[in-house]
């Protein structure tokens, strides 16, 4: 009987831990999605996910089409941490960095011509990123 009670207690504890972790991840993702889906912007429908490297950076490749308005935001399990979002062209020339704008959590922009870009998301050194980082890209219909 003691084994059954212990088993039930351990099972309940495990379920509680994992459900709280999932809830925390969902809250972070929902906040990020809310940044994208406002003011007429809608998600591009793509999933941009990856793990950070040893320098706490994640890189994403994407194409931005000329004449379209875009909004980008980065999501992770990190809270209260400065997140640097930098957009580069394929030659690694910086086109935008939110560090220059007090680490704003999202950025609206428009390209005049279609361009392939590298979007780099960097977290402060020492911040533990447990899960994948997600980049959300939204666009505004003309």
C-alpha positions in Angstrom: 0.0 0.0 0.0 2.9 2.4 0.8 4.3 1.8 -2.6 1.1 2.7 -4.3 0.8 6.0 -2.3 4.4 6.8 -3.0 3.9 6.1 -6.7 0.8 8.3 -6.8 2.6 11.1 -5.1 5.6 10.9 -7.4 3.4 10.8 -10.5 1.4 13.8 -9.3 4.6 15.8 -8.6 6.0 15.0 -12.1 2.7 15.9 -13.8 2.6 19.2 -11.8 6.2 20.1 -12.7 5.7 19.4 -16.4 2.4 21.2 -16.7 3.8 24.3 -15.0 6.7 24.3 -17.4 4.4 24.0 -20.4 2.2 26.8 -19.1 5.2 29.1 -18.7 6.4 28.4 -22.2 2.9 29.0 -23.5 2.6 32.3 -21.7 5.9 33.5 -23.2 4.9 32.4 -26.7 1.4 34.0 -26.3 3.0 37.3 -25.3 5.3 37.1 -28.3 2.4 36.2 -30.7 0.4 39.2 -29.3 3.3 41.5 -30.3 3.1 40.2 -33.9 -0.7 40.1 -34.3 -1.6 43.7 -33.6 -2.0 46.9 -35.6 -3.0 45.0 -38.8 0.0 42.6 -38.8 -0.5 38.9 -39.2 1.9 36.0 -38.8 3.6 34.8 -42.0 2.7 31.3 -40.9 6.3 30.0 -40.8 7.9 28.4 -37.7 11.4 29.8 -37.1 12.8 27.8 -34.2 16.3 26.8 -33.2 18.6 26.3 -30.2 21.1 29.0 -29.2 24.8 28.3 -29.8 27.6 28.5 -27.2 27.5 32.3 -27.5 23.8 32.5 -26.7 23.0 33.4 -30.3 20.4 32.0 -32.7 20.4 32.6 -36.4 17.6 32.5 -38.9 17.5 32.8 -42.7 14.6 34.4 -44.4 13.5 36.4 -47.4 11.7 39.8 -47.1 9.8 40.8 -50.1 10.0 44.4 -51.5 7.0 46.6 -50.8 5.8 44.7 -47.8 5.7 45.9 -44.3 7.1 43.5 -41.7 7.3 43.1 -37.9 9.7 40.7 -36.2 9.9 39.6 -32.5 11.9 36.9 -30.7 10.6 34.5 -28.0 12.3 32.3 -25.5 11.9 31.1 -21.9 14.2 34.0 -20.8 12.4 36.8 -18.9 13.7 40.1 -17.8 16.7 39.8 -20.1 17.9 42.1 -22.8 17.5 40.4 -26.2 19.4 41.8 -29.2 17.7 41.3 -32.6 19.9 42.2 -35.6 19.0 41.9 -39.2 21.9 41.4 -41.7 22.0 41.1 -45.4 23.7 38.0 -46.7 27.1 39.8 -46.7 26.7 40.3 -42.9 26.1 44.1 -43.2 23.8 45.1 -40.4 20.5 46.6 -41.6 18.9 47.0 -38.2 19.7 46.3 -34.5 17.3 46.9 -31.7 20.3 47.6 -29.4 20.2 51.1 -31.0 16.6 51.5 -29.9 16.7 50.5 -26.2 16.2 46.7 -27.0 12.6 47.2 -28.2 11.0 43.7 -28.3 9.7 44.0 -31.9 10.5 46.0 -34.9 8.4 47.3 -37.9 10.1 47.9 -41.2 9.7 47.9 -45.0 12.1 46.9 -47.7 11.9 48.6 -51.1 13.2 45.4 -52.9 13.2 41.7 -52.1 16.2 40.7 -50.0 17.5 37.6 -48.3 18.5 38.2 -44.7 20.0 36.7 -41.7 18.2 37.5 -38.4 20.4 37.0 -35.4 18.9 36.8 -31.9 21.4 37.2 -29.0 20.7 36.8 -25.3 22.9 38.3 -22.5 25.8 36.1 -21.5 24.9 33.9 -18.5 21.2 33.7 -19.3 20.1 30.1 -19.5 18.0 29.4 -22.6 16.5 26.0 -21.9 14.2 25.7 -24.9 14.3 26.6 -28.5 14.3 30.3 -29.5 11.4 31.3 -31.8 11.5 34.1 -34.2 8.1 35.4 -35.3 7.7 37.4 -38.5 4.5 39.2 -39.3 3.5 41.2 -42.3 0.9 43.9 -43.0 -1.3 43.4 -45.9 -1.2 46.3 -48.4 
